[in-house]
Amino acid sequence: MLRIGPSGNSVSFYESGHKSTVEAPKWLHSIGLSAFEYSFGRGVNMSDETARKIGEEAEKYDIAVSVHAPYYINFANTQQEMIAKSIEYVVKSLIKVKLMGGDRVVFHPAACGKFDRETAFRATYENIGKLAAALNDLSFGDYIVCPETMGKFQQIGRVEEVIELCKIDSHFYPCYDFGHINCYMQGALKSIDDYRRIIDLTYKELGDKKASNMHIHFSKIEYGKNGEIRHLTLEDNIYGPDYEPLAKIIDEYRMTPRIICESKEIMADDALLMKKYHKNI
């Protein structure tokens, strides 16, 4: 089932009189959305009690929950104690999303730092292999971990890199942030064929299951010569990318991804606009 929802709570959520994320599943269901992503970007600091309450509400209102692991994960780090911390951040995020009734953790793979891209990716690949081993040792059952495409030139996370990382383990599915992809392509993600090439490559390299059920982040994003600058809303007509061509590909291929809108402040509102482009929901 294709699901669409916001990353975090939008302005309209609070304007409707709501204060706590525990209230989000009921509200999202009431307006016609079916997914929600909670960000642990600055640390996994939610109590187990709150996570369980969110999980109870998500189950009641049929909201698929995912989380974003802390932003400071970096699997290209040369210090093994820092790699251990990055693994710990993903593990803690997975423990918490399970309590929330969810099954997916999205994470930023790495930054190049002082290394050239090839060296940084080689280290990232090796260290994410350690992550896969750690997760398998912990026997989490059903779960999906999603390395994300990144929008800055000095970050690891181009489409081809994410595909290679997802080959490491059966639990690794791609998170394609098409706003990020458009940033490092410097605005070249425009036509339905631009999207088709990415989707076709994913089916070819990762197979039907991972491609059809990929995780998607979408928003329009301002970019500069070094890539991503800031998130915008769907009203932007300068930077892009446009959602309609992607929606057509998803419907044509009968894909069932989890689609998370990351528009600035009005992510739930824009998620509803994105939903209107689909015919198979």
DOROPA-328359 format. One record per residue (C-alpha): y, z, x. Coordinates in steps of 0.1 Angstrom, whole numbers, padded with zeros to 4 digits, always signed. Each point is the difference from the previous one (the first is absolute). Layout:
BEGIN
YZX
...
% end
This chain:
BEGIN
+0000+0000+0000
+0034-0010+0013
+0023+0031+0001
+0037+0002+0006
+0023+0030+0005
+0027+0016+0022
+0001+0017+0033
+0015+0034-0009
+0021+0010-0029
+0028-0024-0010
+0035+0010-0012
-0011-0009-0035
-0027+0027+0002
+0025+0027+0007
+0025-0014-0025
-0027+0003-0027
+0001+0038+0006
-0030+0003+0023
+0001+0022+0032
-0035+0002+0014
-0025-0027+0013
-0026+0018-0022
+0018-0016-0029
-0001-0035+0015
-0034-0012-0013
+0009+0006-0037
+0034-0016+0005
-0014-0030+0018
-0027-0005-0027
+0027+0002-0027
+0020-0029+0015
-0030-0022+0007
-0008+0006+0037
-0034+0008+0014
+0004+0010+0037
+0020+0025+0021
+0004+0005+0037
+0011+0033+0014
+0016+0001+0035
-0010+0025+0026
+0024-0018+0023
+0015+0032+0015
-0032+0020-0001
-0029+0010-0021
+0015+0031-0016
-0010-0001-0036
-0020+0030-0012
-0036-0004-0011
+0009+0014-0034
+0027-0026-0006
-0023-0028+0012
-0027+0011-0025
+0026+0001-0028
+0011-0035+0008
-0036-0011+0001
-0007+0015-0034
+0030-0018-0015
-0009-0033+0018
-0035+0001-0015
+0013+0008-0034
+0024-0029+0000
-0020-0025+0020
+0023-0002+0030
-0014-0012+0033
+0014+0022+0028
+0005-0009+0036
+0019+0017+0028
+0019-0011+0030
-0009+0019+0032
+0028+0014+0023
+0023-0026+0015
-0004+0013+0035
-0036-0011+0004
-0003-0021+0032
-0034-0012+0010
+0014-0018+0031
+0010+0033+0016
-0015+0005+0035
-0003+0038-0004
-0034+0009-0016
+0014+0032-0015
+0025-0022-0019
-0029-0023-0012
-0018+0031-0012
+0031+0010-0020
+0002-0035-0015
-0036+0003-0011
+0007+0034-0014
+0029-0013-0020
-0022-0026-0017
-0028+0025-0006
+0024+0025-0016
+0015-0028-0021
-0035-0010-0012
-0009+0035-0008
+0031+0004-0021
-0003-0033-0018
-0036+0009-0010
+0014+0032-0016
+0025-0022-0018
-0028-0021-0014
+0008-0030+0022
-0019-0019+0025
+0025-0019+0023
+0020+0009+0031
+0026-0024+0014
+0011+0004+0036
+0023-0017+0026
-0023-0010+0029
+0022+0002+0031
+0032-0008+0019
-0001-0020+0032
+0024+0023+0019
+0002-0009+0036
-0032-0022-0001
-0003-0037-0006
-0015-0009-0034
-0034-0009+0013
-0004+0033+0018
+0013+0020-0029
-0023-0017-0025
-0030+0005+0023
+0007+0037+0001
+0006+0001-0038
-0033-0017-0007
-0019+0024+0023
+0016+0031-0014
-0004-0011-0037
-0037-0004+0009
+0001+0038+0008
+0017+0006-0034
-0029-0019-0017
-0026+0021+0018
+0018+0032-0009
+0002-0009-0037
-0036-0010-0001
-0011+0033+0016
+0019+0019-0027
-0020-0017-0028
+0029-0005-0024
-0021-0022-0024
+0020-0028-0016
+0033-0006+0016
+0023-0028+0012
+0023+0002+0030
+0027-0027+0003
+0018-0010+0032
+0033-0015-0011
+0019-0031+0011
+0032+0010+0016
+0035-0015-0001
+0014+0006+0035
-0008-0021+0030
-0009+0029+0022
-0026+0014-0024
-0037-0009-0002
-0009-0013-0034
+0003-0037-0004
-0024-0016-0025
-0025-0012+0027
+0001+0034+0016
-0006+0019-0032
-0029-0023-0007
-0016+0008+0033
+0005+0037-0005
-0017-0003-0034
-0031-0015+0016
-0006+0033+0018
-0015+0018-0030
-0011-0008-0036
+0024+0026-0013
+0031-0017+0015
+0018-0023-0024
+0033-0018+0007
+0034+0013-0013
+0022-0031-0001
+0036+0010-0003
+0014-0035-0008
+0036+0012+0005
-0010+0010+0036
-0018-0033+0005
+0032-0019-0011
+0020+0021+0025
-0019-0010+0030
-0003-0035-0013
+0039+0001-0002
+0000-0011-0036
-0026-0027+0002
-0022+0015-0027
+0012-0022-0029
-0025-0023-0018
-0032+0006-0017
-0017-0018+0029
+0015+0026+0024
-0018+0027-0019
-0031-0021-0005
-0005-0003+0038
+0001+0038+0004
-0024+0006-0029
-0024-0028+0011
-0001+0013+0035
-0009+0034-0013
-0028-0013-0022
-0014-0020+0030
+0002+0029+0025
-0007+0031-0021
-0020-0014-0030
+0004+0002-0037
-0002+0038-0005
+0027+0010+0024
+0023-0030-0008
-0003+0004-0038
+0006+0037+0001
+0027+0002+0027
+0029+0024-0001
+0034-0016-0005
+0035+0014+0006
+0028-0021-0013
+0038+0001+0001
+0028-0022+0012
+0012+0011+0034
+0031-0007+0021
-0009-0011+0035
+0018-0008+0033
-0010-0015+0033
-0023+0030+0007
-0016-0001-0034
+0002+0025-0029
+0033+0018-0007
-0002+0015-0035
-0017-0003-0034
+0018-0018-0029
-0008-0006-0036
-0013-0030-0018
+0036-0009-0009
+0006-0011+0036
+0003-0038+0003
+0008-0002+0037
-0030+0014+0020
-0031-0002-0022
-0028-0004-0003
-0006-0010-0036
-0028+0015-0019
-0009-0028-0025
-0018-0022+0025
-0022+0029+0011
-0008+0009-0036
-0011-0036-0006
-0024+0002+0029
-0014+0034-0011
-0006-0014-0035
-0014-0033+0012
-0025+0018+0023
-0007+0027-0027
+0007+0026+0026
+0000+0038-0009
+0023+0015+0026
+0020+0033-0001
+0036-0011-0001
+0027+0026+0010
+0037-0008-0005
+0023+0014+0027
+0033-0011-0013
+0029+0023+0008
+0004+0028-0026
-0012-0022-0030
-0036-0006+0011
-0015+0008-0035
+0025-0023-0017
-0007-0028+0025
-0037+0006-0003
+0003-0007-0037
+0018-0033+0008
-0028-0009+0024
-0026+0007-0026
+0016-0026-0024
-0009-0028+0025
-0037+0006-0005
-0022-0015-0027
-0032+0019+0007
+0011+0036-0005
% end
